[in-house]
């Protein structure tokens, strides 16, 4: 699994809840870290692997200023800030090979606060 760490800045569009969840993705060749560049928390959606597809999704909001790292192969939703500016430093694997798998749900989910 050749590759190197890459660092980039990413500006994600803030989203509102309730949030439709139609797709999840994973990166089989490397981990992916999101480091917020503001004091706001953001929404994280993960799911266990269920025979090569995401299982039941679980969502949570990070603490203000908290960064996260998805281990290689972890099913997750897209980067989802809930407030502007939505600016993140992203540490990701850069290298040859397909490092993105997407799964689109036949019937999506809706993420909302409990």
C-alpha positions as CSV (number, residue, x, y, z in Angstrom):
1,X,0.0,0.0,0.0
2,X,2.3,2.7,-1.3
3,X,1.4,6.3,-0.7
4,X,2.1,9.4,1.4
5,X,0.3,11.7,3.7
6,X,-1.3,14.7,2.1
7,X,-2.5,17.9,3.9
8,X,-5.2,20.1,2.3
9,X,-7.7,22.8,3.3
10,X,-11.3,22.1,2.6
11,X,-14.3,24.4,2.9
12,X,-17.5,22.4,3.4
13,X,-21.0,23.9,3.0
14,X,-22.7,24.0,6.4
15,X,-25.8,21.8,6.6
16,X,-29.0,21.9,8.6
17,X,-30.8,19.2,10.6
18,X,-32.7,17.1,9.8
19,X,-30.2,15.9,7.2
20,X,-31.0,13.3,4.6
21,X,-28.4,10.6,4.4
22,X,-28.4,8.9,1.0
23,X,-24.7,7.8,0.7
24,X,-21.7,6.7,2.7
25,X,-18.1,6.3,1.7
26,X,-14.9,4.6,2.8
27,X,-11.2,4.7,2.0
28,X,-9.6,1.2,1.7
29,X,-6.1,2.5,1.2
30,X,-5.6,4.9,4.1
31,X,-7.1,6.8,7.0
32,X,-8.6,10.3,6.8
33,X,-8.4,13.0,9.5
34,X,-10.6,16.1,9.7
35,X,-9.3,19.0,11.8
36,X,-11.7,21.9,12.2
37,X,-10.2,25.4,11.7
38,X,-12.9,27.0,13.9
39,X,-14.3,26.5,17.4
40,X,-17.5,24.8,16.1
41,X,-18.3,21.1,16.4
42,X,-19.4,19.2,13.3
43,X,-21.6,16.2,12.5
44,X,-19.9,12.8,12.1
45,X,-21.8,9.8,10.7
46,X,-20.2,6.3,10.8
47,X,-21.4,2.7,10.2
48,X,-19.9,-0.7,10.8
49,X,-19.1,-2.8,7.7
50,X,-21.9,-5.3,6.9
51,X,-20.5,-7.7,4.2
52,X,-18.9,-4.9,2.2
53,X,-21.7,-2.4,2.7
54,X,-22.4,0.1,5.5
55,X,-24.5,-1.3,8.4
56,X,-26.8,0.8,10.6
57,X,-25.4,4.4,10.7
58,X,-24.6,6.2,13.9
59,X,-24.3,10.0,14.1
60,X,-22.8,12.3,16.7
61,X,-21.7,15.9,17.0
62,X,-18.1,16.5,17.9
63,X,-17.0,18.8,20.8
64,X,-16.0,22.3,19.7
65,X,-12.4,22.2,18.3
66,X,-12.3,18.3,18.3
67,X,-10.6,16.6,15.4
68,X,-11.4,13.1,14.2
69,X,-9.6,10.4,12.3
70,X,-11.4,7.7,10.3
71,X,-9.4,4.4,10.3
72,X,-8.8,2.9,6.9
73,X,-11.9,1.2,5.6
74,X,-14.4,3.0,8.0
75,X,-17.8,3.7,6.4
76,X,-18.6,7.4,7.0
77,X,-20.8,10.2,5.8
78,X,-19.4,13.3,4.0
79,X,-17.8,16.2,6.0
80,X,-20.8,17.9,7.6
81,X,-20.3,21.2,9.4
82,X,-23.4,22.6,11.1
83,X,-22.2,26.2,11.2
84,X,-20.1,28.4,9.0
85,X,-17.3,28.8,8.1
86,X,-16.9,25.0,7.5
87,X,-13.1,25.2,7.1
88,X,-11.1,22.1,7.8
89,X,-7.5,20.8,7.5
90,X,-7.7,17.3,6.0
91,X,-5.0,14.7,6.3
92,X,-5.5,12.0,3.7
93,X,-3.5,9.3,1.7
94,X,-2.1,10.5,-1.6
95,X,-1.0,7.8,-4.0
96,X,-1.9,5.4,-6.8
97,X,-5.0,3.2,-6.6
98,X,-8.7,3.7,-6.0
99,X,-9.0,5.0,-2.4
100,X,-12.7,5.8,-2.5
101,X,-15.7,3.4,-2.3
102,X,-19.2,4.8,-2.2
103,X,-22.5,3.1,-1.2
104,X,-25.8,4.7,-2.1
105,X,-28.7,3.4,0.0
106,X,-31.9,2.2,-1.7
107,X,-33.8,3.8,1.1
108,X,-32.0,6.6,2.8
109,X,-31.9,7.7,6.4
110,X,-32.7,11.0,8.1
111,X,-30.3,12.3,10.7
112,X,-31.7,14.6,13.4
113,X,-31.1,15.5,17.1
114,X,-32.6,13.0,19.6
